């Protein structure tokens, strides 16, 4: 069983409070991941798992300090001689907190730092070598990938979001489960009801319901989650990871939410 689980920054942090961590929720989610590992073990199976987490209240507020609007109205990075490390450092701290809690629950998590080997070319195409990740999975390790600052083209930079990682890895590795844990029950329609399924039949109507995040999120919020998966043809589910047992249920294929494709 191969699963890729994205833990949204909103369920790990209060995005309106810089460098905050929802420690009780992080512990609960770590315990539920451990429970899922044991579930498959008792069935004589191995849960091969990749965890992805967003920038939360660590990456986003730091990255915003190094973004300005140029004379063409475009948002660009500046002072990156200092900023690149500053953003890296914030995300390393967050990643360490997540991994340390996973190890407290005996989950064999290991860190993956995107800025060291991931980049976007001038056309915006993502270059992401998964060889090391696949090697870790063969050794029953659980790679934990995080949002980060990465290089783009000849002299630009770009935020690599966890919402980029999940669909790309799903396209490359073809997991049994591709899971987006958010702080809402799924994608909402205009009446705040959960949309059960998103496909080519209703995507245009869904787009009318998606709005930019009102939190400290500079990567695209729910719109990016939906469109990255839809455009790549990834079968995934967006669900509420803040609810007790939903992380566990998602990893055994029993959670409710919005299914894409």
N, C-alpha and C positions, 0 to 999 in steps of 0.2 A: 504494500500500500504506500503510495507516494502522495503526500499532501503539501500544498504551499499555503501558508496562513499569513495573511497580512493583518497585523495589529495596528489599527489606526492610532495616531497620536492623541486623538480626542478621548480614547478609552484608557490611555496610559497617563495622561496629563490633563491639567486645567490649562488650556491653551491661552487663556487670558492672564495667567500668572506665570511669568518666566521662570524656568527651571523648577517647575513643580512636578511631582510624581504622585499618582494615585496609588500609594503603596499597598493598600488593602486589595484594590482591584488587580494590581500586578501579581500579588501573591495568589489570589483566587485563580487567575488565568493560568499561572504556572502550575498550580495544583491540578487544574482541569486538563492541561496538556499531559502531565504525568499520568493522570487517570486514563487518558486515551491511549497512551503508550502501553499501559498495563492491560487495557481492554484487548488490544491486538495481540499482546504477548500471551494472554490466556487463550486466545484462539489459535495459537501456534504461528502467528504472523508477526512481521516487523513493521512498525510505522516509520517509514522514512519521511522525515519532515524538514521543510525549509520554513523558517520564520522570517518575516519581513516586518520592520516597524518604521513608522514615520518619524518626522522631526519633532512632533509634539511641541512642548513649550521650551525646548532646547534649541533646535535648529532654526525654526522660523524667526523668532525675535532677533537672533544674532545675524542671520542672513539679511534681514531687512535693513540693518545698519549700513550695509555695503551695496545697496541698490539705490540708484537715482534715475530720474527721467532726463534724457538728453534733449538736444534742441529739436530732434525729430519726433519727440513724444514717446520714444521707446525707453523701456526700463533696462538699464545696463548696470553691470557691476563696476565698482571703483575701489581703489586702494586695496587691491587683492594681494599685494605683498604681505599685508597683515591679515586681511580678511579671509584668505583661503584657510590659513591655519586656525583662525578664530572659529570659523564655522566647523572645520574638522574637529577641533577640540571639544566644542559643545556636543557634537554628535557622538564622539568617543565616550564622553562622560555618560550620556544617556544610554548608549549601547551597553556600557559596562554595568550600569544599574540593572538593566533588563536581564543581562546574562547572569549576573550574580544571584538574582532572585531565582532564575531557572535552576541554577546549580544548588540552591538551597533546597529545592524540591527534587534533586537528583535527576534533572534533565540535562543530558550531555551537550550543552550548547557551546558553540564556538563563534567568534566574531568574524564578520566579513566587512572590510572597509572599502566601499565602492570607489572612493576618490583615488585609490592606488592602482586601479586597473580598468575602470569603466570610463568611457567618454562618448560624446556626441560629435559627429562630423559636421561640416559646414551646412549640410542639408538637413541637419537635425536627426539623422539616423543614429540609433543607439548601437554602440559596440560593446559587447558584454561577453567575456570569455567565461564559460561555466565549467571549465575542466576541473578546477580546484574544488568547486562546490560538489560536482559529481563524485570526486574522489572522497570527500568527507562523508557523503551519503553512503558510499560503499563500506566505510568504516563505522557505520552506525552513529556518526556524529550528527548534530543538528546545527547547520549553518544559520546564523542570525544576521541578516543583512539590514542595513539601515539607510534612511535618507542621507544625502551627503551633497557636498559641492564637488562638481567634476569639471573637467576641461571640455570646451566645445570649439571645434574648428582650430584655426591658426592661433587666435589670441583671445578667445572669449571663454566664458564660463557659463555653467547652467546648474540649476538645482536638480539633482537626481532624486526623484521622489520614490517612496515605497510603492506608489501607485504606478510608476513605470516598471518597477521590478517584478511585481506579481504577474502581469500579463506577458511580459517578455519571457520570464522563466517558464510560465505555463506553455507558451508557444514552443519553447525549446525542449522542455523535458516531458511534456504531455502527462501531467499528474492525474491521479484518480480524482483528486479534489483540489479545487482552486477557490480559496476562501478569503473574503474581505470582511473583517470584523470592524464595524463602525460603532458609533454611539446612538444610532437610530435603527429602526426595525427593517430598514431597506431603503429603496428609493420611493419617495412619496409622490403621489399625484397632487393636483391643485387643491384637493379636499383633504389633504394630509392623511390619505389612506395608502397603505403599502401596495406598490405595484408588484404583482406576483411574478410576472415574467416580462423580460424585455427582449424583443427580436425585431426583425425587419418590418413586421406588421405594425408595430406601435412606436418605433424609435423616434419618429418625428413628433409625436404627441408627448413622449417622455422628455424630449429636449426642451419643450415649453415649460416643464416643471422644474428644471434644474437651474439653480441660481448660484452665484459665487458664494463661498463660505463667508460668514460674517465674523469669523474668528481670526486668529493670527496665522492664517494659512496662505502661503504665497505660491502654492503648487497647483491649485485648481479645484480642490475640494471634491464634492460628489461628481461633478461634471467629468473630471479627469478619471475618476474610478470607472465610471460607466463607459466613457468613450474609448479609453485605452483597451478595455476588454472587448467591447463591441467591434471596434475597427479591426482588431486582430483575430476576431472569431473565437474568443476564449470562452469556454463554458465555465461560469463562476457564479458564486452566490454572495450577495451583500446582506449581512445580517447584523443583529445587535449583540456585540461582544460585551456590553456592559451588564447584560442580564445573566444571572447565575446559571451555570451549567451550559450556556450556549456555546462556549468555546469547545467544551467536551462534545456536545451534540453535533457541532459542525464537523469535527474530526472523525466522527463515526457515521456521518452522512444523514443526520436526522434533524438538522436545524431548519427553521422557517426564515424566510427572507425574500429578497428579490433575486430571481434567477435570470442571468444574462445568456442569450443564445440557447 
